[in-house]
């Protein structure tokens, strides 16, 4: 039985895909198969929208803080599924919906995807570093040098459709000066900056 939904830190997570255009040097899936007893997050097959709905029906959504699209892959590889599932969840519950993403949705889907996120309450994007070259070294994005600017462009557009957009870096992985530069980037974009703890 594969893990499609798993609880983590008071939220319910949706594991839609193992596909990702990046091979981040720090990616958790290089060193572990699960998150806090979730069971393996490596999928035998990508769950259909109906399979996700069937799994959601087994949970009392009111006990969770958020429903979060985040597993062992980049959720916007399945943007259509995110859209459908979000609409369904909003029809049965008041739980906030968040998407954790690398911000490369436009490159993955070959178009401006910001408007697809209507209905989502929060988008969290991994900024990682204020430097485009370092970003590419860290993420090893298959899209190459344009990835950093594409991620920032997506962040600047998706804030017009989503109430809370946050760009994050990981504590202890960059200098305080770099964190200040990241904060400046977020101020320019009009989004929130968060330094998240190292996991």
C-alpha positions in Angstrom: 0.0 0.0 0.0 1.7 3.2 -1.1 1.6 6.4 1.0 -0.6 9.1 -0.7 -1.5 11.0 2.5 0.6 11.4 5.6 0.3 13.5 8.8 3.4 15.7 9.7 3.7 18.4 12.3 -0.1 18.8 12.7 -0.8 19.0 8.9 -1.9 16.5 6.3 0.5 16.1 3.4 -0.4 14.9 -0.2 2.3 12.9 -2.0 1.3 13.3 -5.6 4.4 12.4 -7.6 8.1 11.5 -7.3 9.0 13.5 -10.4 11.1 16.6 -10.0 13.1 18.8 -12.5 15.8 19.4 -9.8 18.3 17.1 -8.1 19.0 19.3 -5.0 22.2 18.6 -3.2 20.3 18.8 0.1 17.2 16.9 -0.8 15.8 14.7 2.0 14.9 11.9 -0.3 18.7 11.2 -0.9 19.0 10.1 2.7 15.6 8.8 3.8 12.5 7.1 2.5 9.9 8.6 4.8 8.9 11.5 7.1 8.4 10.7 10.8 6.9 7.2 10.3 4.8 8.1 7.2 5.8 4.9 5.4 7.8 5.0 2.2 7.0 8.1 0.1 8.3 6.4 -3.1 5.2 5.8 -5.2 4.4 2.6 -7.1 2.3 4.7 -9.4 1.1 8.3 -9.3 -2.3 8.4 -7.5 -5.3 9.5 -9.6 -7.4 12.4 -8.4 -10.1 9.8 -7.4 -7.6 7.8 -5.4 -6.6 11.0 -3.5 -10.2 11.8 -2.9 -10.8 8.2 -1.6 -7.8 8.6 0.8 -9.1 12.0 2.0 -12.4 10.5 2.8 -10.7 8.3 5.4 -9.5 11.4 7.4 -11.2 14.0 9.6 -9.7 17.1 7.9 -10.9 19.3 10.8 -8.1 18.0 13.0 -5.3 19.2 10.8 -4.0 22.8 10.5 -3.4 22.6 6.7 -3.6 20.3 3.7 -0.1 20.5 2.1 0.9 19.4 -1.4 4.4 18.1 -0.6 5.9 14.7 -0.9 8.9 13.0 -2.5 8.6 15.1 -5.7 7.6 18.5 -7.1 3.8 18.8 -6.8 3.4 21.2 -9.8 4.5 18.3 -12.0 0.8 17.4 -11.5 -0.7 20.9 -11.5 -4.1 19.8 -13.0 -4.4 17.3 -10.0 -3.6 20.1 -7.5 -6.4 22.2 -9.1 -9.0 19.4 -9.0 -8.1 18.2 -5.5 -8.1 21.8 -4.1 -11.6 22.4 -5.6 -12.8 19.2 -4.0 -11.3 19.9 -0.6 -12.8 23.4 -0.6 -16.2 21.9 -1.3 -16.1 19.6 1.7 -13.9 21.4 4.3 -12.6 24.8 5.5 -9.1 23.5 5.8 -6.4 25.8 4.4 -4.5 24.4 1.4 -0.8 25.0 0.9 1.5 24.1 -2.0 5.2 23.6 -1.2 7.1 24.0 -4.5 10.5 24.8 -6.1 8.7 27.6 -8.0 9.5 26.2 -11.4 5.8 25.5 -12.3 5.9 27.7 -15.4 9.0 25.9 -16.8 7.5 22.5 -16.0 4.2 23.2 -17.6 5.4 25.5 -20.4 3.2 28.4 -19.6 2.3 31.1 -17.0 0.6 29.0 -14.3 0.0 31.6 -11.6 -3.7 31.8 -12.2 -4.1 28.1 -11.7 -3.4 28.6 -8.0 -6.7 30.4 -7.3 -8.3 28.6 -4.3 -4.9 27.8 -2.8 -4.4 29.6 0.5 -0.6 29.6 0.6 2.4 28.8 -1.6 5.8 28.2 -0.1 8.7 28.4 -2.5 12.3 27.3 -1.9 14.5 30.3 -2.6 17.7 28.6 -1.1 20.1 31.4 -2.0 20.1 35.0 -3.3 22.6 34.1 -6.1 21.5 32.6 -9.5 24.7 30.7 -10.1 24.7 29.2 -6.6 21.0 28.4 -7.0 21.8 26.3 -10.1 24.7 24.6 -8.3 22.5 23.7 -5.4 19.3 22.6 -7.2 20.9 21.2 -10.4 17.7 22.2 -12.2 17.3 20.5 -15.6 16.1 23.9 -17.0 19.6 25.4 -16.5 20.6 29.0 -15.8 17.1 30.6 -16.4 15.7 28.7 -13.4 16.4 31.3 -10.7 14.7 34.1 -12.6 11.8 31.8 -13.6 11.2 31.0 -9.9 11.3 34.6 -8.9 8.9 35.5 -11.8 6.5 32.9 -10.7 6.6 34.1 -7.1 5.9 37.7 -8.2 2.9 36.6 -10.3 1.3 33.9 -8.0 1.0 36.5 -5.2 -1.8 38.1 -7.3 -3.9 34.9 -6.9 -2.8 33.4 -3.5 -3.2 35.2 -0.1 0.1 34.0 1.4 3.3 33.6 -0.7 6.5 32.8 1.2 10.1 32.3 -0.1 12.3 30.4 2.3 15.9 29.5 3.0 17.2 27.0 5.5 18.9 28.1 8.7 22.7 27.6 8.9 23.0 27.0 5.2 23.8 30.6 4.1 25.4 33.6 5.7 23.6 36.4 7.5 24.6 38.7 4.7 23.0 36.3 2.2 19.9 36.1 4.3 19.7 39.9 4.2 19.9 39.8 0.4 17.1 37.2 0.3 15.0 39.4 2.5 15.6 42.3 0.1 14.5 40.1 -2.9 11.3 39.2 -1.0 10.6 42.9 -0.2 11.0 43.8 -3.9 8.6 40.9 -4.9 6.1 41.8 -2.1 6.2 38.3 -0.6 7.2 37.0 2.9 10.7 35.7 3.7 11.1 32.8 6.1 14.2 31.2 7.4 13.1 27.6 8.2 14.9 25.2 10.5 17.2 22.6 9.1 15.6 19.1 9.0 
